[in-house]
Amino acid sequence: MAAQEDFSNHEFPMTDGDFKKIREIAYARTGISLTDHKKNMIYGRLARRLRRLNLKSFREYCDLLVQEDTEENIEFVNSITTNLTSFFRENHHFEHLKNTVLPGLMRKNLGSRRIRIWSAGCSTGEEAYSIAMVVKSFASLSNWDVKVLATDLDSNVVAKAKEAIYAAERAENIPDKYKVCFSIDKSRKKVKIKDNVRKLITFKQLNLLHEWPMKGPFDIIFCRNVVIYFDANTQRKLFDRYADIMTEQSTLFIGHSESLHNITSRFGSIGRTIYERRH
């Protein structure tokens, strides 16, 4: 086993007690479980906050965080969350959405002509826009009431998602059939998602551990690469809440490194990291 790095001689001293306090605050406020091997990453991210605040040590920073109503608590949450995403990431999910889930909902919900989708942990918006592009590819859904809710814990990435502007190279993963959904500004090397796609989505900051303001019910939930940061008990509670807010035989998509095995019996596997809510 590799020796634990000594942080006492770093720019900002961080004792084991400081890291323990940071872990406790992170878990209590976000459900994120920070293991010892994340210590380097957390030091690097939070050291930027200490510099910005002109603090001398992590002890001072912890003293600031325990004051729950300070603005720094928002910056703390934004700093410890990871936001790795891309358009049409794990593309088999979007193929299943297009070829199976949406056609099934068009039959099932023909009476209400209503579909509700939630991108939980939407990061900078690529997932939500990918979902909306698939929806827009169905001309027959143009007169349906289809809405996508996109939420994330990090307020900074939600603000970025609302802008709907991305570096041109980020659009390279978008399949050709969906490229009508954005415009290209070659001079700035940017792409912008078109308004007819954007209007399907509502972006909101949301802590999944807190009370949810929306009632649902949802036909589809994407919760990918979110619960890897939670312990098993927090995962059980979260998936129970998802099941409670979903329609019968609705679809749940999770991340490629995640599993519901021994976590919940309320969803049954119907494909690679694709689940259906059971009766």
TAURRA-V392358 format. One record per backbone hydrogen bond with DSSP energy under -0.5 kcal/mol. NH is the residue of the N-H (numbers start at 1). CO is the residue of the C=O. E is the energy in kcal/mol with one decimal. If there is no record, write none. Layout:
nh | co | e
NH | CO | E
NH | CO | E
//
This chain:
nh | co | e
7 | 5 | -0.6
10 | 7 | -1.1
13 | 56 | -0.5
14 | 7 | -0.6
19 | 15 | -2.2
20 | 16 | -2.4
21 | 17 | -2.1
22 | 18 | -2.4
23 | 19 | -2.6
24 | 20 | -2.3
25 | 21 | -2.4
26 | 22 | -2.6
27 | 23 | -2.5
28 | 24 | -2.4
29 | 25 | -2.1
30 | 26 | -2.2
31 | 26 | -0.7
31 | 27 | -1.4
32 | 26 | -0.8
33 | 229 | -3.8
34 | 32 | -0.7
35 | 33 | -0.7
38 | 35 | -2.0
39 | 36 | -1.9
42 | 38 | -2.8
43 | 39 | -2.6
44 | 40 | -2.4
45 | 41 | -2.3
46 | 42 | -2.6
47 | 43 | -2.3
48 | 44 | -0.8
49 | 45 | -0.6
50 | 46 | -2.1
51 | 47 | -2.2
52 | 48 | -2.2
53 | 49 | -2.1
54 | 50 | -0.6
54 | 51 | -1.0
55 | 50 | -2.5
58 | 13 | -1.9
61 | 57 | -1.4
62 | 58 | -2.7
63 | 59 | -2.1
64 | 60 | -1.6
65 | 61 | -2.1
66 | 62 | -1.8
67 | 64 | -1.1
68 | 66 | -1.3
70 | 67 | -1.8
73 | 70 | -1.4
74 | 71 | -1.1
75 | 71 | -1.3
76 | 72 | -2.8
77 | 73 | -1.9
78 | 74 | -2.4
79 | 75 | -2.0
80 | 76 | -1.8
81 | 77 | -1.1
85 | 83 | -0.6
87 | 170 | -0.5
89 | 86 | -1.2
93 | 90 | -2.2
94 | 90 | -0.5
95 | 91 | -2.1
96 | 92 | -2.0
97 | 93 | -2.2
98 | 94 | -2.2
99 | 95 | -3.0
100 | 96 | -2.2
101 | 96 | -2.3
102 | 97 | -2.6
104 | 100 | -1.8
105 | 101 | -2.3
106 | 102 | -2.1
107 | 103 | -1.0
108 | 104 | -2.7
109 | 105 | -3.1
110 | 107 | -1.0
113 | 109 | -3.2
114 | 109 | -0.5
115 | 145 | -2.4
117 | 147 | -2.3
118 | 220 | -2.1
119 | 149 | -3.4
120 | 118 | -0.8
120 | 222 | -2.7
121 | 119 | -0.7
121 | 151 | -2.5
122 | 119 | -0.5
122 | 151 | -3.0
125 | 122 | -2.0
127 | 122 | -0.5
129 | 125 | -2.6
130 | 126 | -2.1
131 | 127 | -2.3
132 | 128 | -2.4
133 | 129 | -2.3
134 | 130 | -1.8
135 | 131 | -2.3
136 | 132 | -2.6
137 | 133 | -0.9
137 | 134 | -0.7
138 | 135 | -1.8
139 | 137 | -0.9
141 | 138 | -1.7
142 | 139 | -1.7
144 | 141 | -1.9
145 | 113 | -3.1
146 | 144 | -1.2
147 | 115 | -2.0
148 | 200 | -2.9
149 | 117 | -3.1
150 | 202 | -2.9
151 | 119 | -2.4
152 | 204 | -1.3
155 | 153 | -0.6
158 | 154 | -1.5
159 | 155 | -1.8
160 | 156 | -1.9
161 | 157 | -2.5
162 | 158 | -2.0
163 | 159 | -1.0
163 | 160 | -0.6
164 | 160 | -0.9
164 | 161 | -0.7
166 | 191 | -2.6
168 | 189 | -2.5
170 | 167 | -1.7
171 | 167 | -0.6
171 | 168 | -1.3
172 | 169 | -1.1
173 | 170 | -0.7
174 | 171 | -1.6
178 | 175 | -2.2
179 | 176 | -1.6
181 | 178 | -2.0
182 | 179 | -0.9
183 | 192 | -2.8
185 | 190 | -3.1
186 | 184 | -0.8
188 | 185 | -0.5
189 | 185 | -1.0
190 | 185 | -1.9
191 | 166 | -2.8
192 | 183 | -2.6
193 | 164 | -2.4
194 | 181 | -2.7
197 | 194 | -1.3
198 | 194 | -2.3
199 | 195 | -2.5
200 | 197 | -1.4
201 | 198 | -1.9
202 | 148 | -2.5
204 | 150 | -2.4
206 | 152 | -2.1
208 | 206 | -0.7
210 | 207 | -1.9
213 | 211 | -0.5
217 | 245 | -0.6
218 | 245 | -2.5
219 | 116 | -2.4
220 | 116 | -1.5
221 | 251 | -2.5
222 | 118 | -3.1
223 | 221 | -0.6
223 | 253 | -3.1
229 | 226 | -1.5
230 | 227 | -1.8
231 | 31 | -0.5
235 | 231 | -2.3
236 | 232 | -2.4
237 | 233 | -1.9
238 | 234 | -2.3
239 | 235 | -2.8
240 | 236 | -1.9
241 | 237 | -1.9
242 | 238 | -2.3
243 | 239 | -2.4
244 | 240 | -1.9
245 | 241 | -1.1
245 | 242 | -0.9
246 | 243 | -1.0
247 | 218 | -2.4
249 | 277 | -1.0
250 | 247 | -1.4
251 | 219 | -2.3
252 | 275 | -3.0
253 | 221 | -2.7
254 | 273 | -2.0
255 | 223 | -0.6
258 | 255 | -1.8
263 | 260 | -2.3
264 | 260 | -1.7
268 | 276 | -2.7
270 | 274 | -2.8
271 | 274 | -1.0
273 | 271 | -0.8
274 | 271 | -1.4
275 | 252 | -2.9
276 | 268 | -2.8
277 | 250 | -2.5
278 | 266 | -2.7
//
